[in-house]
Amino acid sequence: MPIHTRFAFAILAAVSFALATSAVLLADLMHLPAPCTLCILQRFIFLVFCFWAVCGVVIPGARHFWCVLLALTAACGLAAAGWQSWMEYAPDQVTECGFGEPALYEQLVNWLGAQWPSLFMVTGFCTQQDWYFLGLSLANWSILFFLGLLLAALLVFFMRK
């Protein structure tokens, strides 16, 4: 039984929105320290993914276009989560975010924090490991979730109409 294109995009939108929301709620419920730049960037990428998926619901005829944007967005999230995981496991080999001239992603996160501080304000450190579940940090879980979203976007891209 084929999955309707709009339904597939709606599922992707719901999942990515739930992931962004759960990151905020988990931090609040578990009383975790404030998020770092890369944590905030990953939240933002989940929301951008959600936006592209909603666009796919509204305009399903451009399925391939939306799927390419979804895959690229998930790949960016995968890179951000991978970089943070590297920073957590080798903190002595990296320079902490926020030191020196801010990179483009740091400027974006700082701008988002100025617009909506309750969701995007950065005060934590990227090398800090605060919480583990089944032996994986939040950054490690983000890698798995972004990989799943990337594979799902590719599946929707190649599914029959």
Disulfide bonds with the S-S distance in Angstrom:
none
